[in-house]
Amino acid sequence: MKDATRAVTAGRNPGAHSGAVNPPVYHCSTILFPTFDALKASRQITSGDGVTYGVHGTPGTYACEEAIRALEGGFRTRLCNSGLQAVTMPLLACLSAGDHLLMVDTAYGPTRTFCDGMLRRLGVETTYYDPLVGGGIRELIRPNTRVVFLESPGSWTFEVQDVPAIAEEAHKAGAIVMMDNTWASPLYFKPFEHGVDVSIQAITKYIGGHSDLVMGAVTSNETVYPKVRQGWQELGLCGSPDDVFLAMRGLRSLHVRMPRHWEAGLKVGHWLMERPEIAEVMHPAMEHDPGHALWKRDFLGAASLFAFTLHEEFSTEAHLAALLDNLEHFGMGFSWGGYESLLIPIYPSRLRTATPWPKQGRPKGQSLRIHIGLEDTGDLIDDLAAGLDRMRRV
Ligand SMILES: *Cc1c(COP(=O)(O)O)cnc(C)c1O
């Protein structure tokens, strides 16, 4: 079965829902048991395997988990109430006081905040590592390193990691490999084929696809799943019924939207490269990008989220305001992966500690992160052209 068929069929069971194509929305906390024997039997059911209580899973959340698992690979998927929870839950589930965590230096900002805040307070030490470390990660692994965490391409600067090389060294040392796979979506990177043990999706982004929900998914291989399931249960995480419904609706068209995002992102990326105001475009699916070879080796497609850097002479706040104010189609806002285009300034040097940014020889101007939505690409390019013209006149 191919992914397009999986995206359409996975998790569906019309026979269980009076023939309805989609699982109904289960708004429920209490599940009633018809007899004392049934109540007693429910206590034998592992949380997350039956319908015993709203938090522990409903036919709606199970359908959504199975649909995501079918695309991502792995053994089981568990839903969380946000993408950030999908990052923090497996870390809390697998780390204890005295353990050491290797975290990629280009991790999503709030992931760093969690490591430097709650994890540190609980006695877990984090070392940030260069996203380009590859097999060199072995030099950083300590006897107490329990988790190696990846995000590829990285937030803001989009460096591609050598996932199999890092996973191989981590596994030799008995560490668990976790990866935030949100950028590629479950369609364009298959984490379990590259040595990842636990894969994280912010459903909020491309799976949701419509900027109307927040949810996360944690998919584990069979070995690590019992730990993750336990952590998920202890923290009381679950998907909310209406967000699960919206996530399923988004997922059914993911394979139709993603190729369009990929193509439109590349079109705008190539157009930006030709503009005299722009020093660099950071997009691993473009040939000039330092991460292109790894992207081509391991990925099946590309997201439409990337970044570019202005020449230093266009990098004042007045230039930014001239570019960003009065854009017609690009919104300024956080998150991404929806149907609409976004553009915001980013400050990569503020988030990194293991490796300086910009790297030697790379441009020093202001960078911006761009998300290309499903609008007409020509309209988007016209909008950007007008904005860059306004900026140049400052
Ligand atoms: C947005 C994002 C998250 C968090 O998702 P939320 O649902 O906003 O909490 C995690 N990882 C990455 C890479 C993201 O872009």
Boltz pocket constraint, residues with backbone or C-beta under 6 A from the ligand:
constraints:
  - pocket:
      binder: B
      contacts: [[A, 81], [A, 82], [A, 83], [A, 84], [A, 85], [A, 87], [A, 108], [A, 151], [A, 155], [A, 180], [A, 182], [A, 183], [A, 202], [A, 203], [A, 204], [A, 205], [A, 214], [A, 215], [A, 216], [A, 335]]
      max_distance: 6.0
